[in-house]
Amino acid sequence: MRDIRNDLQDRVNFLREQMTAVEAQFAKDIDRIKHEHDSKLKVLKSDFDAVTTIIEAEQRRLASTSSVPKAQAQPHEAGPRPQPPEARPRMALADMIGLQRAG
């Protein structure tokens, strides 16, 4: 019977190299996914902050107008009716508030 210990040791070394390569690729993939996640989260937080700012401004505007006495109700005018929200053209949030995103 022949001694196969050297062959087995070679196989162990080969498998260790493969495991090291797979672990390195896994670490790269994790870093890439984390970077993508952070980028998407940054955009969403920016949009959230913009919407929050608009809501706060609108609440201040409504609070300041609520203290002013309301005018007498006017009879309905035969003017054009406002469009429902779904019929209006859609606009990006950044365009609505006049902001531009940095690259």
DAHUGI-V995516 format. One record per pair of residues at least 4 apart in sequence whose C-alpha atoms are under 6 Angstrom apart, sorted by sequence separation. I is the first residue (numbers start at 0). J is the second residue. D is the distance in Angstrom with one decimal. If there is no record, write none. Layout:
i=[I;I]
j=[J;J]
d=[D;D]
This chain:
i=[36;58;61;93;93]
j=[40;62;65;97;98]
d=[6.0;6.0;6.0;5.8;4.8]
